[in-house]
Amino acid sequence: MTLDSGSADIIQLAWARHLGLDDGVFAAARMLDADAAVSGAGWPPAGGRILRADESRKSVDFVRLFGASALVGPQWALDAAEGIPDEELAQHVTLLTITRHHGGHGLGAAALFFADDLPLLQPGEELTVSHGNPEAIELEGCCPPDDVNEVGLSELEHRFTILLDVQGRKAPVACGAYTEWEGILAHMGVLVDPDWRRRGLGSLAASIAAHEALTAGLTLQWRTDVSNKGALAIARSLGFSTGGIQTSVLLG
């Protein structure tokens, strides 16, 4: 599905606030990008990007969103990135290289997907869906630590856990969840028991959470590691639109 142009503005506003930038900076970059395309010039005209120096920041973050890019971190990181094309800066290894003398490590590159409307998936049978924490915690205990850490169910306020009959009891098999992000977006995540994957349960749980968020008037955001093929497939199958990439490293 395609995003409404107003939704793109909302998404860029949320990210501008998240990165400590002026509210309209991404929108201005998009306008300049369009003007440059008409004139035959590249954006930005001087080969730069949106920059914000923050000497107290404990990370370096590069975000490319709907064609506009931003880099936030200490001034030495901004200087080191000067002249590096966006395509290279979006690669985690590039940020690790320019921060190696400052202890750059971790985080990685994540694909960003967004939606302002989605088709509603209908289950083939009646399901039990829990909103409780115990079921989500039990599900985390059944999943690999890397998956648990990436999804971060404990940080997502609204959880919708699908329960199925397993060995005579209702057991959690998949959870879709979201939390309000910058007061504008619904930041989403989905976690599925490895024994129940590839059966459409992740897509179904995510759809339940997504429509609850849409009903609350939020625009949907899906962020997942670029190497997480399962999560990427779910986002695309649900109808999320590709919006950009976030690449980050921790310092020290």
C-alpha positions in Angstrom: 0.0 0.0 0.0 1.1 3.6 -0.6 1.4 6.2 2.1 -0.6 9.4 2.0 1.8 12.5 1.6 0.5 13.8 4.9 1.5 10.6 6.6 5.1 11.1 5.3 5.1 14.5 6.9 4.0 13.1 10.2 6.6 10.4 10.1 9.4 12.9 9.3 8.2 15.2 12.1 8.4 12.3 14.6 11.9 11.4 13.5 13.1 15.0 13.5 12.0 15.3 17.2 13.6 11.9 18.0 16.9 13.1 16.6 16.7 16.5 18.2 16.2 18.4 14.9 13.9 21.3 14.1 10.4 20.1 13.3 10.3 21.1 9.7 13.9 20.1 8.7 13.0 16.9 6.9 10.1 18.5 5.0 12.3 21.3 3.9 14.9 18.7 2.6 12.1 17.0 0.6 11.1 20.3 -1.0 14.7 21.0 -1.9 15.1 17.5 -3.2 12.2 18.0 -5.5 13.5 21.4 -6.7 16.9 19.8 -7.4 15.3 17.0 -9.4 13.6 19.6 -11.6 16.7 21.6 -12.1 18.9 18.6 -12.7 21.0 19.2 -9.5 21.5 16.7 -6.8 20.2 17.0 -3.2 21.6 18.5 -1.2 23.1 21.0 -3.7 26.4 21.1 -1.9 26.6 17.3 -1.4 25.8 17.6 2.3 23.0 16.2 4.6 21.1 17.4 7.7 23.6 17.5 10.5 23.4 17.9 14.3 26.4 18.0 16.5 25.9 16.8 20.1 29.0 16.3 22.1 27.1 14.5 24.9 25.6 11.9 22.7 26.5 8.3 23.4 25.7 7.1 19.9 26.1 8.1 16.2 22.9 7.8 14.2 22.4 8.0 10.5 18.8 8.1 9.2 17.6 8.2 5.6 13.9 8.9 5.3 11.9 9.4 2.2 15.0 10.6 0.3 16.3 13.0 3.0 19.2 12.0 5.3 20.4 13.1 8.7 23.5 12.4 10.8 23.6 13.1 14.5 26.5 12.6 16.8 29.7 14.3 18.2 31.3 16.8 15.8 34.3 14.5 15.2 31.9 11.9 13.8 30.2 14.5 11.5 33.7 15.5 10.3 34.7 11.9 9.7 31.5 11.3 7.6 32.0 14.3 5.4 32.2 13.3 1.8 30.9 9.7 2.4 27.8 9.1 0.2 24.6 8.2 1.9 24.6 4.7 0.4 27.9 4.0 2.2 27.0 5.7 5.4 23.9 3.6 5.7 26.1 0.5 6.0 26.9 -0.5 9.6 30.5 -1.2 8.8 31.0 2.4 7.6 29.9 3.8 11.0 32.0 1.2 12.8 35.0 2.3 10.8 34.7 6.0 11.4 34.0 5.5 15.2 36.6 2.7 15.9 38.9 5.1 17.8 36.0 6.1 20.0 34.8 2.6 20.9 32.1 2.3 18.2 30.1 -0.9 18.6 26.7 -2.6 18.4 23.2 -1.6 17.2 23.5 -2.1 13.4 21.3 -1.1 10.4 17.6 -1.3 10.5 15.0 -1.0 7.7 12.1 1.4 8.4 8.6 0.6 7.2 5.4 2.6 7.6 1.7 2.4 7.0 -1.4 4.6 7.5 -3.8 1.9 6.6 -3.6 -1.9 6.2 -5.9 -4.7 5.1 -7.4 -6.6 8.1 -6.3 -10.3 8.3 -9.1 -12.6 9.3 -8.2 -15.8 11.3 -9.4 -19.1 9.9 -10.8 -20.0 13.3 -11.8 -18.3 16.6 -8.7 -17.2 18.6 -8.0 -16.3 22.2 -6.0 -13.1 22.4 -4.5 -11.9 25.7 -3.6 -8.4 26.7 -1.7 -9.5 29.8 2.0 -9.3 30.6 2.4 -12.9 31.9 1.6 -14.4 28.5 4.1 -12.1 26.7 6.8 -12.9 29.3 6.2 -16.6 28.9 6.4 -16.3 25.1 9.8 -14.5 25.4 11.1 -17.4 27.4 10.4 -19.7 24.4 12.3 -17.5 21.9 16.0 -17.0 21.2 17.6 -14.0 23.2 18.5 -12.2 20.0 14.9 -12.2 18.8 13.7 -11.1 22.3 16.2 -8.2 22.4 15.3 -7.0 18.9 11.6 -7.0 19.4 11.7 -5.7 23.0 8.1 -6.6 24.0 8.8 -5.3 27.5 9.1 -1.8 26.0 5.9 -2.0 24.0 3.0 -0.9 26.1 0.1 -2.6 24.2 0.5 -6.3 23.7 -1.8 -8.8 21.9 -0.7 -12.4 22.4 -2.4 -15.2 20.5 -3.1 -18.3 22.7 -3.6 -21.8 21.3 -4.4 -25.1 22.9 -1.1 -26.9 23.5 -1.0 -30.1 25.5 -4.2 -29.3 27.3 -3.5 -25.6 28.1 -3.7 -22.2 26.5 -0.1 -21.4 25.5 1.2 -18.1 24.0 2.5 -18.7 20.4 2.7 -15.2 18.9 2.5 -11.6 20.1 2.0 -8.4 18.2 2.6 -5.2 20.1 3.1 -1.4 19.8 3.8 1.6 21.9 3.4 5.3 21.1 6.6 6.8 19.7 7.2 10.5 19.9 3.4 10.8 20.6 2.8 10.4 16.9 3.7 6.9 15.6 2.9 3.4 16.8 6.3 1.6 17.0 5.5 -2.0 16.4 7.1 -5.4 17.1 6.1 -9.1 16.7 7.5 -12.2 18.4 6.6 -15.8 17.5 7.5 -19.0 19.2 10.1 -20.8 16.9 8.0 -24.0 17.0 5.0 -22.0 15.5 6.7 -20.0 12.8 5.9 -20.1 9.1 2.2 -20.6 9.8 1.0 -17.0 9.4 0.7 -16.4 13.2 3.2 -13.5 13.2 1.4 -11.7 10.5 -1.9 -12.3 12.2 -0.6 -11.0 15.6 1.0 -8.0 13.9 -2.3 -7.2 12.1 -4.2 -7.3 15.3 -1.8 -4.8 17.0 -1.6 -2.7 13.9 -5.4 -2.2 13.6 -5.6 -1.4 17.3 -3.0 1.3 16.8 -4.7 2.7 13.7 -8.0 2.9 15.6 -6.1 5.0 18.2 -5.2 7.4 15.4 -1.5 6.5 15.1 0.6 6.0 12.0 2.4 2.7 12.0 6.2 2.2 12.2 8.0 -1.1 11.7 11.7 -1.2 12.4 13.7 -4.3 12.0 17.3 -5.4 11.4 18.1 -5.5 7.7 19.2 -9.1 8.1 16.0 -10.3 9.8 14.3 -11.9 6.8 11.3 -13.1 8.8 10.4 -9.7 10.1 11.0 -8.0 6.7 8.7 -10.6 5.1 5.9 -9.9 7.6 6.2 -6.1 7.1 5.9 -6.5 3.4 3.2 -9.1 3.4 1.0 -6.9 5.7 1.3 -3.9 3.2 3.9 -1.7 5.0 5.7 0.8 2.7 9.5 1.1 2.7 10.5 4.4 4.2 14.2 4.3 4.8 17.0 3.0 7.0 18.5 3.8 10.4 22.1 2.9 11.1 23.6 3.4 14.5 26.6 2.7 16.7 27.1 3.1 20.4 30.2 5.0 21.6 32.6 4.1 24.4 
